């Protein structure tokens, strides 16, 4: 079945499918107007079954969301989607990538992310320290270089 899954950059037509995946995973759609530019999707039989969302801050790319429908988990789709998103970030001129996660640090470690200080993320992404702290004490701040 994994051979039948297609990975691609999202388009504006994918907003509803992305919203359905995110809702099924207990998440919300960031900004519908940015879907084509910031999302990457996994599609199976013309149905979106997974997505990843990120945003560029200068030379740093921040992964915000990764979601895969439960019936498609355990088949490496999340890994493939994140790899495609990071390739896209690298092609867009990014040198570093960051992620904040409170549930799956091991998943991102497999992609080369390592724990880093919150100060590093503030400096690279220009996000406010207060905003980052609002994610909670269990949040892991991770980063990697995109070579």
FENSUL-V282907 format. One record per run of one state. SS is the DSSP state (@ for helix, = for strand, . for the rest). FROM is the first residue (numbers start at 0). TO is the last residue. Records with the same first field share a line. If there is no record, write none. Layout:
SS: FROM-TO, FROM-TO
This chain:
.: 0-0, 9-10, 24-30, 44-45, 57-58, 68-68, 72-75, 91-94, 101-103, 109-112, 115-116, 125-127, 133-138, 145-146
@: 1-3, 11-23, 31-37, 69-71, 76-90, 104-108, 117-124, 128-132
=: 4-8, 38-43, 46-56, 59-67, 95-100, 113-114, 139-144
